């Protein structure tokens, strides 16, 4: 486990949590002692102490959450499989009435989880597949790329056959591959991504899309809640769970020329090498990285490691980083590292946040935790008004003062789901499943707000925000586009 791993790639400062070694007594002792090194489930330098009770409490909750997630991993996955099976059973028989009729006739169609028609829970919440035909690559390249990025982030939740059909037959592009990448700490393939190639003007555009946190995937949630961190030279402190998901090796860290074990592909190295090969084949190739939720964090961290490794050629072909509902990845030093290098290499960074989405406001940004966002934020409210701001409102989410406004906003989003097809058009219709999912917002407003439906809507309705070529990581100007009514 983490305790026996070589950390020489770091500055010697790190905090690693091992949920497999924790017991009830360990958690109690953690809360009552600043000498956290004595805890079996904590790996840190010998001279590290933790005087803040709040921080020790958060670390304990992180370990406990990981332990609970591991214990419920199978029933959670089974529940997700059952729900997805039912949703696809209904859809592949046309509708509920068609299912009953086919069952009576003995001609019920069974869904195939590996087929192009099988759709994930995330895909069932927002069933749109086609790109917005009003935004074309010839007419408006920047708006087109932003739309392609959010649709690719959405598609990343689907299986290979779905991606092959969608990318090739609907989007008329080339699927370069979809992958299950190895997590050396979880000892299984838990990170997914796919790559596609599109033609824009006189160059090839490659889209790298990382999959986010699936609703019923305990391993992905464990990466999110793991508050382990490493401090890297010049980069600062980085979220350990995200580093592990991207391809951190236990004994080697992020070596630039790491040799992977057979059958254990690591996300960073496979994608980096594929991009290098694409550049050899066509020196006009460019690429973007995108992702939703955990996928957005991996998109940022992938870019950060390219910068750490001084991959000048690849950074020169990087058009932009597009993230949706992305959690915080590192500390303030990490943010300065990213801002400096994004300015040097002229990389545009679009961090999009919708309304009360909970995930971009985690981990906490306060005196207790060190995590901070960097750059600017493209913030959209529940009317899809767009702003370019330094930080999303209510940056830490939990606040008694904002509880009632969040509840009112969640109620409005439920009402909006019924009226938006009449104000925006049929393409913005929301199905029964999404309407029911929005009810969760009356209890926890930030959960349905994290869904991709609203991110896709935001990009489609306010894509002019993504035309601003001055949106580098250090922009300070604020642009507001106000429109309090549906058109």
N, C-alpha and C positions, 0 to 999 in steps of 0.2 A: 504494500500500500504506500501512500504518500510518505510515510515516516522514513522509508528506506530509499528514497529517491535522491539522486544527485541534484542539488540546487545551485551548483557552481555557475550556472548560466545567469543567475540573479546577482544582485549586489550583496547578497548575504542577509537581506531583510526579506522575510516572508512570513506568512501565517497560513498554515494548511490544516484543514479540519477533516477528520476521518470518522464518518458516522458509524462505521462498522465496529469501532472500538469504544463507543460511548454507552454508558449505563445511567440509570437514574441517579445513583450516588455521584457519578462524575459531573452531571449537570448541576447538582446542588452545590458541590464543592467549587465548581467554576464560578458560581454566583457569589461565593463567600471568600474567595481568595484572589488577590491580584497576581499571584505567581502562577500564571496560566501554563507555564512550561511543565508543571507537575501533572497536568491532566493528560491521561493516556491518549485522548483523541485530538490533542493539539500538537502540531509540530511547528516550532518557531525557534529562533536563536535563544541560547541559554540566558542571555541578559535581558530578555524581553519580559516586561511586566505590563499589566493592563489595569490601570487605576480606575478607569471609568466603569461604574456598575452597568450603566445603560449599554455600553459596548459589549461587555461580557454577557449581558442578557441577550443581545442580538446575535452574538456568536453562538450561544447556547440554542437559541431558537432556530438558527440556520441548520445546526447539526440535527436537532430534533426533527425538523421538517424533512431533511434528507432521509432520516431513519424511517419516518412514517411513510414517505413516498416509496421507499424500497419495499416496505412491508405490504403496501397496497398495489404494487406495480402490476401484478398479474390480474387481480380482480378489476383494477382500473382499465387495463388493456382489454380484458374480456367484455367489460361494459361498453367500452368504445366500439369494439368489433360488433357487438350485438346491435347497437344503435345504428352504426354505419350500414350493417347488413339490412336492417329493416328499412332504412331510408332508400337504399338502392333497390331493395326488393319491390318497394312501391313504385319507384321511378321506372324501373325496367319493364314493369307491367303496365305502364302508362299512368296510372293513378290508383288510388285505393279501390275505386269501383272496378277498374280493370283487373286488379289483383284478385278481388273476390270472384269476379266472373271467370278468370282463368283458372282459379283454384277449383271452382265448381266443375269446370269442363276438363279438369285434369291436365291443363296446358300451362300451368304456372311457370314463368321464366325465372330461373335462379340467377342471382348476380354472381359474377366472377370477379374476385378481388384484384386479379391481374389484368383485367380487360380495360380498354380505353373508355368504357362507359361507367366504370366504377368510380364514384366521387367520394372524397373524404368528408368528414363532418364539417370542416372549414369550407369546403367547396359547396356543400349543401346549404350553408348559410347565405352564400352569395354565389348564385349559379351562373353568373355572366362569364362567358368564355371569349367572345370576340372583342377585338380592340375597338375603341371609339372611332367610327368611320369618318367623323367630322374633323378629326385631327390626323393629318397625314405627314409622312416623313418628307414629302416634297414641299408641302405648304408651310410647315412649321416644325423644324427638326427638334428644337428644345422641348416643346410641348409633347411631341411624339415620343421622345425618349423617356420623359417623365411618366407618361402613360404606360409605355412598355415596361418600365421598371416596376410599377406597382402591380401590373397584371402578371409579370413574371414572379414577383414575390408571392402572389396568390396561388399561382400554378405550382409553386415549389412544394406544396402540401400533397400533391397528387402522385400516382404511381407512374412507372416508366411508359406504359402503353398510352395512358392519358396524355402525358407530355409529348410523346411521339406524334400522336394524332393532332393535338392542339397546335403544336409548334409547326409541324410540317403541312398539314392539310388546311388548317384554319388561318394561322398567322402567315403561312407561306414563307417560312424561314427554315433554317437547318438546326436540328437538335444535335449538338456535339456530344452529349452524354448526360446521364443522370446517375448519381452515385450515392452509395452508403459508405460513409467514412468512419474509420476506426477511432474510438476513444480509448487511449491506452490506460486510463485510470478506471474506466468502467468495464474494460476488457470485452467490449463488443462494439459493433458499428451503430452509433447513435446520432451521427451528424449526416444530414442529407443536403445535397445541392445539385443543381443542374446548370448546364451551359448551352446557350444557343448562339447562332450567328445570323445576323441580318445584314442586308446591303443598304447603306445610306450614302447617297451621293456617289462619291468615287472611292469609298472606303468600306471595309467590313467592320461591323459593330458586334462585339461579343458581349453577351449579357451573362454575368455570373450571379445566380440567385440562390441564396442560402435559405433553407427551410427554417421556419420559426418553431415556437413551442406548440406542439400538437396538444389538443385538449386532453387526450387520454394517455399521453406518453409520460410516465413517471420519470424516465431517464432525462428527458429534456427539461422537465420542471426542476429536477435535481441540479442541473447545470445552472439554472436561473437562481436558485436559492442558496447555492454554495458561495459563502462569503470569504472563501480562501482568497489570498492574493499573493502576488510576487512583485517585488520591486526590481525593475530592469534598468540597466545603465542608460541614462539619458531619457528613458521613456517614462519613468515613474512607476507607480503602483497600478497593477492591472488585475482585473477580476479573474480569479483562478479558474472558476467554472467555465468561463468562455475560452480561456487559453487551452484547457483540456479538450474542449469540444472542437477547437480549430486544428489540433494536432500536436499538442505538447507531449513530448516523450518523457517518461518517468526518469530515465537515466541520462538524457541528452538535451533536454530543453528544446529550444527552437534553433538548433544548429542550421546554418545556412545550407550546408551540403549534406544533410542527413540522409542516410541510406535506410529506406523503409523495409520492414519485414514482409516477406511474401504473404499475401492474403490480408494484410493490415494497412490499407491505403490511408494516408493522413491528408486531411482536407487541404491544408495550406500548400503542401508540396505538390500534390497532384494538380491542383488548379494552377499554381504558379508555373509548373512545367508545361502544362497545356497552353497557357498564354504565351510562353516563350516560343513554343513550336508554331503557334499561329502567327506570331510576329515574323518568324523565319519564312513562312510560306507567303506572307503578304505584309510588306513593311508599312502599308497604309492602315493596318489593323488598329482599331481602338477598342476599349472595353469599358463597361460600367460594372459595379458591384451593387447588389441590392438585397434587401431582406426585410421581413416583418418580424417584430418581437425579437426573440433570440437570434433569428436570421439577420436582423439589422445590426446587432452587436457583433456578430461574426463578420459582417461586411466591413465594419469599422476596424476590427482587429486584424483582419486580413490585410487591409491597407496599411495599418500600423507596422506589421511585420515586414511588408515590402519596404517601408521606409527605414526600419531598423537595419535591414539587410542591404540597404542602399541599392535597390534594384532600379537604377535610373532609367533603363530602357522601358521597363514595364510601367513605371510611374509616368513616363512621358506619353504613353498611350492610354493612360487612365483618364477617361472623360469626366467621370463623377462617381460619387458615392451617394446612393439613395436609400434612406432607411425610413421605416414606417413603424411607429410604436416601439422604438428602440430603447432598451434600458441603458442605464449608465454603465460605462465600460471601465473607467479608470479614475485616477485622482486628478488634482489640478495640474500637477507636473505632466501627466499624460496628455491632458488637454493642451498645454502649451507646446508640447512636442508635436502633436497633430496639427495645431494651427500653424506653427512655423513651417513644417514640411509641406502642408497643403498649399501654403503661399509660395514656397520655393518651386514646387512642381506644378503650380496652377491647377490644382485639383478642386473641383466644385463639390461641396458637401451639402446635401439637402436632407436635413433631419426633420421629418414631418410628424407632427403630433395632432391628433384629433381630440378636441374637447376634453372630457374628464378621463381619458384613457389612463388607467392605473400604472401600466408597465413603464412608460417613460419617466415616471416619478419614483422609480426604484432602481437600485438601492438608494437609501436616503442620502440627501445632500444636506448635512448639518454638521455641527461640531462633534457629533458622535461617530459618524461614518465619513470616509474620505472620498466617496465617489462623487464625481461632478461631470455634467455635460460640458461640451466645448462648442465653440462656433455659435452659429445662430440656429433658430428654430422656425420652421414654417408651421404656424399654428392655425388650426381651423376650428371655429366654434360650431355649434349644432345647427346653425343656419348656413354653414359652409362659407362664412366670411373668412378671408385669409389675411394673415398678418405675418410679416417677417420680424421676429423679435429675438432678444437675447436669450430669453428663458420662457418656457410655457408658464401660464398662470398657475398659482397654487403648486409650486414645484415639488412639494413633498406629499401631496394628495390628502393625507389625513389631517383634518382640521374641523373643529366643531363649528366654526363660523361659516364654513363652506358646505356643511352637511345638508342644510335645507335647500340652498340653490342647486346642489347636485341632484337632489331628489326631484325638484321641480323640472330640471333639465331632462332627467331620465323619463319623466312623465311626458314631456314635450316630444322626446324622440319616439315614444310609442305612438303618439298622435300623428307625428310626421310620417311614420311608416305607412299609414293609411292614406295620407293625402299627397305624398310626393309623386306617385304615378301621374296624378292630374296636373301637377305644377311643373314637373320636370320631364315627364314622358314615361312611356312604358318600360324603358330600359332601366328605370330606377325603382321598379316594383320590388316589394319585399314579400317573400313567401311566408307561409304559416310558421315554419320553424324559426325564422329570424324574428318574426313578431313575438313568438313565445320567448325567445332568447332575450329580447329586449326587456321583458318583465323582470329579469334578474337585476336590471339596473335600479329597480325600486328598492333593492336590498343593498347592492354594491354597484354604484353607478359606473365605476371604472372598468367593470368586466365586459359588458356588451360594447362599450365604447372602444375596446381594444380590437373589435372585429374588423375584418378587411373591407366590409361593405362601405363603411364610412370613409375609409382611406381612398378607395377607388372613386367614390363620389367626389371627394375633395379634390382629387387630381383632375378628374374630368371637368368639374364645374369651374375650378379656379386654376387651371393649368398655366395661366399667364404668369403666375408667380415663378414658375420654373424657367422663364425666359431670361431672367436677370443674370447676366454674365458676371456681375460683380459679387455674386453669392459665393465668395470663398469663405474659408473657416473663420476669418477675423473681421467680417463685416459688422459694422455698428449702426448703419442706417436702418431705420424702421419704415417699412412700406405697409400701408393699410389699404385693403380693398373692401369697402363696405357695401353690403347689399342685404338688408334685413328682410327681404321678401323673396319668395320663390318666383322664378321666371320660367 
